[in-house]
Amino acid sequence: NLAGLETRATLHAGEPVDRDLFQRPVLVKPGALATLVVQGAAFSIKTIVDPLEQGVMGQEIRVRNTETRQVVEAKVVGRDRLAKTL
């Protein structure tokens, strides 16, 4: 199943398609601010972070809080969206 994947190269009509031509799309990129939602037992905090690595859906990457400058690991959950559970 190739649903949700993007091609690594241009495909041409009649060309055989191999699974190795596809990859999961990068949803979070360094230099593009993202939203981090931190969930605790009785709270939820939303903040803006600066990704230090690129990431695909479900991947854990390092991000820096733009206010506190603290670096944490968070999971990619969507385009420019991350989540962390405490």
Sequence and secondary structure as in RCSB ss.txt:
>XXXX:A:sequence
NLAGLETRATLHAGEPVDRDLFQRPVLVKPGALATLVVQGAAFSIKTIVDPLEQGVMGQEIRVRNTETRQVVEAK
VVGRDRLAKTL
>XXXX:A:secstr
  TT EESS   TT    GGGEE  EEE TTS EEEEEE SS EEEEEEEESS EETT EEEEEETTT  EEEEE
EEETTEEEEE 
